[in-house]
Amino acid sequence: LIQILFEDMDNGSDPLFALNATSREVDGDVRNATCMSDEPALSLALRIPLGVIMLIICLGSIFGNLIMMISLWREKPLPHSINIIFISLSSTNLALAALGEPLVVASLFAGCWVWGEAMGQFEALWVTTLGLMSMMQLSLISFEQYSRFILQKQLESCRLLLLLTGILVICTLLGIAPLLGWCAYGPEGAGVSNSLKWQEDDAGTLSYIVVIMIIGYFNPLLVIVICYYKIYNLVQSQASVVIEKTHVNENIVRLKVNKNHVRVVQERQLALTITLVILSFFFAWTPYVIVNLLNMFTDVVKNNKLLGTIPALFAKSSTFWWIVIYSLTDKRMLKSCLKTLSAMKRKLRVWYFS
């Protein structure tokens, strides 16, 4: 393979394209060790910029989620229950970024899937399972906020861990199901990543897609909308009560009004921050869902490989955007991350000089 690369570089041709063509001629089959599918490779002008962008997102996701997880564990800047869920969310995204995204980055630079069919099945399983876990954890965050603000009751740690364990079990079973015959995994878009075979129209595939769409997308979305609708109504009603009380007795009520106002502002800020985090995930995953629904009922995506590739890559970037949004909108989280970085820097300095 190395000899083919250098020979074609001397000839001035694209070595990766020549490598794919040579492997097809040698094996006589499109499905070979170099490229899993017969999808045409992306052009060099497309795959290099996309590969660089995904490499930056991959490294940022790994480093950012690691710092976020350590900061949440060490500093505990958030209420206890929400802190536990965010630790789980950051560890899920760290696993997705560390084991799933590097495979896609390397394949982007190559222009096709270079890891073989077995690793393709693993990548599809990994992304599907952890993607479902992320969405369901977001709905759990919304329910925790609803319980704390509306019901005035914080979720107990044991109950919270039980819910997180249930999410893990459900998502793992749904991720393994295509390997056992309920639907199937395969290449998507230009063949640089893998997912469900959305274009299949048999009963098993359609039933599986309906199930994961309900469990992994529409149900979390419905829970989030209902919970935050009630939270914002409560916050607005409390804010109006605070304003009305200022006219009752200025000398007696002023201190009480100010304390209530500070609490309302803090709750509103926390709710706004978490809302932006949730929106970042849905902003990244919604184009992918729409494109796959089109893929099920039309041939638009099948005839345009780039349309099937960009949303899939954008969905994988959800592991990065939530870190940026959270660190910029929550001062407590930003201080905790900076403190963690400072501690890691001191330990690295001590290790180096010792």
N, C-alpha and C positions, 0 to 999 in steps of 0.2 A: 504493500500500500504506500509506504514512504517513497519507494522508487517511482511509482506512478505519479505521485505528487510532484517530485522534483523534475521528472521528465517533462511534465506538462507545464510547469513553471518556466522551464527553459524555452519551451515552444511558444510561450506568450498566451496560452489559453487559460481558462478558469480551471484550476486543478480539481476543485471539488465536483464540478460538473463532469470532468473527465473521469474522476474516480467512480462516480455513480454509473456512468455509461459503461466503464470497463467492468465493473462488478456485475452489471446486467449481462454483458457479453460472456463473461466467464461462467456465471451461474445459469444463464439461460432462463432466469426467473426474476420477476420484479421484486418479490419479497425475498431479500437477501440480508446478509449481516450488516450491510451499510445503511440501507434505507428500508424501513418496514413496508412502505406503501408505494403505490405507483403514482402518487400525487406529484405533479411537477414541482421542482425546487423553486424557491424564491430567487429572484435575480440578486446579483451581488450588490446592486445599489440599494436594495431594500433590506436584505438580511444583515448587512453590516451595521447600519444605523439602529435597526431594531435590536440587534444583538448587544450593542453598546448600551442602549437604554435599559434593556432587561438586565444586563450585568450590573448597572448602577442600582437598579431597583432591588436586585437580589442581594447585593452586598449591604445596601441600606436597610433592607428588611431583616437580614440576619443580625447585623450590629444593633439596630434600633430595638428590635424585639428582645434581644438579649439584655440590653441596658434597661429596657422598660420592665422586664420580668424581675431582674435583680433589684431594681429600685422599689418596685411594689413589695417585694419580699422583705427588704431591709428597712426601708423608711416607713412603709405603711401610711402613705399620705391620704388615703381615701377611707371612708367608713369601712368597717371590717368585712361586711358581706360583699360589697361592690369591689373591694380590694381582691377578694378571693376569685371572683369571676374574671376580673381583668388579668390576674395572674394566669388563669386557665386560657384566656383568649390570647395573650401574648405567647404562651408556650405552644399553643396550636399553630399560630402564625409563624413562629420560629421553626417548628418542625416542617411546615410546608415550604418555607423559604430555603431551609438548609438542605432538604432532601429532594424537593421537587423542581424548584426553579433552576438550579445549576444544570440539570439535564436538558431543559428547554433552551437555556442560553447556549450551550455547546452545539445543540442541533440547529439553532438559528444561524450561528456562524458557518456551519457546514451546509445549510440549506435543506437538510432532511434529517429524519430521526436516525441517529448513529449508534444507538445503544442496544439494538436488538429487540425482538418481539417480547421477550420476558420482561425486560426493563420497561417497555412500553406499557405492558399490563400493570406493572407496579406503579408507574407514574400516574396512570389514569385512576387506579385504586386510591393512591395517596391523595391526589388532588380532590377527588370526589368525596372521600371520607372527611378530610379536614375542612373542605369547603362547606359541607353540610354542618359540621361541628361549629364553625365560625358563625354561621347564620343562626343556629339554634342558641348559641351562647349570647348573641345580641338580643334575642327575644327574652332570654333569662335576665339580662341586665335591665331591660325595660320592665319586666315583672317585678324585679327587686326594687326599682325606683317607685313603681306603683304601690308596692307593699309599704315602703317606708314613708312616702309622702301622703298617700290617700288613706291607707289602713292604719297608719301610725304604728307599724309593726315591722321590725327588722327580721329578715330571715335568719333562722338559726344555722350555725355552721354545719351541723350534722345533716340537716335537711338540704342545705345548699350543696354539700358534697354528694348527697344521694341523687339530686337532680343532675349534677354534672356527670356522675357515673352513668345515669340513665341515658343522657345525651351521647356519651361515648359508645355505649353498647348499641344504641339504635343506629348511629351513623356507621359504626363498624359493620354491622349486619347489612346495611344498605350498600356499603362499599364492596363487600365480598359477594353480594348477590349476583352481579354480572359474571363473576368467575365461575359461578355454579350453574349458569344457564339462564338466569332471569335477566334478559337483555345481554349486552356484550360490550366490551371495550375495543377501541380501534383508533387509528389515526384521525385527526381532525384538521380541517383547513388545508394548509400547504404541507402537512405531514411533519411539522416540527414539534408537535405535542400530541397528546392522546386524551381521549375522553370517551363518552358513550357514543354508540353508533346511532346518532339521532335520526339519520335518514331511513333506518329500517322501519317497515310498516307492519310487522307482525304483531300479534296480540301481546306477546310477552314484553316486547320493547315498549309498546305504547302504554301498557299497564304500569311498567316500572317508571317510565318518565312521568306519568301522571302522579304516582306516589311521591317521587322525590321533589317534584314541583310543589306539591301541596305541603309536604313536611319540611322541605329545605328552603322554600322561597315565600310562597303565599301565606302560609300559616305564621311564620315569624313576622312577616310584614304586617299582617292583620293584628297580631298581639302588640307590636310596637306602636302602630297607629292608635289603637284603643287606649293603651296605657298612657301615652304622651298627650293624647287629647284630654284625658281626665287630669293629668298632672298640670298642664298649662291652664286649664280652667280653674283649678284650685289655686294656683299661684296668682292668677289675675284677680280672683275673688279676695284673696288675702291682701293683695296690694290695694284694692279699693277700700277695704275695711280700714286699713292703716291711714289712708288719706282722709276718710270721713272722721276719724277720731281726733284729728288735729283741731277740730272746731269745738270740741266738747268743753275741755278745760285745759288751757295751754300750760298752766303751771304744774298741774298734777300729771297729766297724761304724756307730756313730751318725752320723758325718758323711756317709758314703755313703748311708745310709738317708734322711737329710734331703734330700740332693740329688735322689735318685730320687723322693722324695715330691713335691718342688716340680715336677719335670718332669711327673709323672703328673697333678698338679693342673692345670697349665697346659694339657696336652693335653685333659684332661677339660673344662675351661672352654671351650676353643676348639671342641671337638666339640659341646658343649651349645649354644653361641651359634649355630653354623651350623645345628644341628638346628632351633632355634627359627625361624631365618630361613626354612628350607625349609618348616617347618610353616605359617608365615604364608602362603606362596604357595599351598599345597594347601588351607589353610583358606579362602582367598578363592576358589579355582577349583572346589573340589569341589561346592558347591551348584549352580554353573552347569552342571557336567557332569551332575549328577543330574537337573536340570530338563530339560536337552536330551534326555537319554535317555528321560524321561517323554514329552517332546514327540514323540519318534519313534514311540512305541508306544501312546500314549493321546491323548485330547482334553482332558486336564485343563488343560494350559498354554494351549491354543488358546482355551479358554473363560474363562480367567482371565489377562488381560493383565498384571496387576500381578505375578503369579507368574513370568511370563517376563521381567519388567523388572528387579526387585530383584536377583536373582542375577547378571544381566549387569553391573549397575552395581557390585555388590560384587566381582566378579571384576576389574574395572578398578582397584579400590582396592588391589590387591596391590602396585602400584608405590609405595605410600606406607607400608604397614604394615611392610615389611621394614626400612626405614630407621629407624623408631621402635624396633623390637626390637633391631636391631644396635647402634644408638648407646647404648641403655640397658643392654645386657648385655656389651658389650666396651669396657673402659676405654681401651684403646689407640686404638680407632676414635673414641671420643668426644673424646679429647685431640687427635687429628689433625684432626677436624672443627673443634674450637674454635680450633686454631692456624690453620687455613685461613681461618676467618671473621675472625680478628684480622688476618691479612695482607691480606685483601680490604678490610677496614675502613680500614686504613692507606693502601692504594692509592687508595681512594675519597676519603679525606680530602685526600691530596696532589693528586689530580686536581681536586677541587673548589676548593681554595685556589689552585691554579696558574692 
